[in-house]
Amino acid sequence: MPYIAVSTSKSLSDEQKNALSAALGEKIALLPGKSEARLMVDITDGHTMYFAGAARELAFLDVRCFGTAEFVYKKQFTEAAFQAVQQVTGLPEDGIYLTYSEFDHWGTLGSMK
């Protein structure tokens, strides 16, 4: 199950949140074995965010996945996710950041995998 937390300084409408969730759901399939059917997206908007000591319009994506993927697939997903965030929020590329974490163990359905 992939999990993507999106934090942004932009205030997003429900329509924008739905569009972003749908776009990320489509793009997650770039990672082998991942699909929107198992994706959890957490969007938090309207944050005051700072970079280099100054308030800016920013977005940060925290992507967490059970299992590993080769770099090439993570790079493809990252580029597609950046494009989706840009299209929905209007943020410039230099205002979007992403981390990618992979886990050997993941708790779900009352147990640990």
PLY file of the C-alpha trace (Angstrom):
ply
format ascii 1.0
element vertex 113
property float x
property float y
property float z
element edge 112
property int vertex1
property int vertex2
end_header
0.00 0.00 0.00
1.55 3.27 -0.99
0.89 6.38 1.10
1.40 9.91 -0.20
1.18 12.89 2.14
0.95 16.23 0.33
1.55 19.36 2.39
1.20 22.69 0.65
1.01 26.37 1.43
-1.66 26.77 -1.25
-5.30 26.64 -0.21
-6.95 24.10 -2.48
-10.59 23.69 -3.36
-12.24 20.29 -2.99
-12.13 20.04 -6.78
-8.35 20.62 -6.78
-7.85 18.07 -3.99
-9.88 15.50 -5.92
-7.93 16.24 -9.11
-4.60 15.91 -7.31
-5.62 12.65 -5.64
-6.82 11.27 -8.99
-3.62 12.33 -10.77
-1.42 10.75 -8.10
-3.60 7.64 -8.24
-2.99 7.37 -11.95
0.76 8.05 -11.67
1.39 5.55 -8.84
1.06 2.76 -11.44
4.47 3.84 -12.75
5.85 1.95 -9.74
5.75 -1.82 -10.35
3.04 -3.54 -8.32
1.41 -0.28 -7.15
-2.07 0.91 -8.04
-4.66 3.49 -7.07
-6.77 0.66 -5.62
-4.33 0.43 -2.67
-3.18 4.08 -2.51
-3.83 6.37 0.46
-3.47 10.11 -0.24
-3.40 12.66 2.58
-3.65 16.30 1.42
-3.06 19.10 3.91
-3.28 22.60 2.49
-3.08 26.20 3.65
0.17 25.76 5.62
2.64 28.55 6.19
5.83 27.10 4.72
9.33 28.54 4.73
12.34 27.88 2.54
15.73 29.53 3.11
14.18 31.64 5.89
11.41 33.14 3.76
7.74 32.28 3.49
7.02 30.81 0.05
4.37 28.98 -1.85
5.55 25.36 -1.62
4.46 21.74 -1.69
6.14 18.73 -0.10
5.24 15.15 -0.99
6.15 12.33 1.38
5.83 9.04 -0.53
5.99 5.81 1.45
5.82 2.33 -0.06
5.89 -1.25 1.11
8.71 -2.97 -0.75
11.31 -1.56 -3.08
11.41 -0.29 -6.64
14.31 0.38 -8.97
15.54 3.97 -9.25
14.28 4.35 -12.83
10.66 3.75 -11.72
10.95 6.10 -8.74
12.38 8.78 -11.03
9.51 8.34 -13.51
6.95 8.56 -10.72
8.64 11.60 -9.18
8.63 13.50 -12.46
4.98 12.60 -13.09
4.00 13.58 -9.53
5.77 16.95 -9.89
3.89 17.58 -13.14
0.57 16.68 -11.49
1.20 19.04 -8.55
2.22 21.83 -10.93
-0.91 21.38 -13.05
-3.30 21.35 -10.08
-1.68 23.99 -7.86
0.14 26.25 -10.30
3.29 25.98 -8.18
6.60 26.27 -10.02
8.91 23.26 -10.23
11.34 24.86 -7.76
8.56 25.05 -5.16
7.87 21.30 -5.06
9.86 18.75 -3.07
9.46 14.99 -2.60
10.93 12.25 -0.47
10.54 8.55 -1.14
10.74 5.95 1.64
10.61 2.18 1.23
9.71 -0.25 4.00
10.32 -3.97 4.44
7.47 -4.21 6.93
4.03 -2.61 6.80
1.08 -2.92 9.17
-2.31 -3.52 7.58
-5.49 -5.50 8.17
-4.65 -5.92 11.86
-1.20 -7.43 11.35
2.33 -6.82 10.10
3.54 -7.87 6.67
0 1
1 2
2 3
3 4
4 5
5 6
6 7
7 8
8 9
9 10
10 11
11 12
12 13
13 14
14 15
15 16
16 17
17 18
18 19
19 20
20 21
21 22
22 23
23 24
24 25
25 26
26 27
27 28
28 29
29 30
30 31
31 32
32 33
33 34
34 35
35 36
36 37
37 38
38 39
39 40
40 41
41 42
42 43
43 44
44 45
45 46
46 47
47 48
48 49
49 50
50 51
51 52
52 53
53 54
54 55
55 56
56 57
57 58
58 59
59 60
60 61
61 62
62 63
63 64
64 65
65 66
66 67
67 68
68 69
69 70
70 71
71 72
72 73
73 74
74 75
75 76
76 77
77 78
78 79
79 80
80 81
81 82
82 83
83 84
84 85
85 86
86 87
87 88
88 89
89 90
90 91
91 92
92 93
93 94
94 95
95 96
96 97
97 98
98 99
99 100
100 101
101 102
102 103
103 104
104 105
105 106
106 107
107 108
108 109
109 110
110 111
111 112
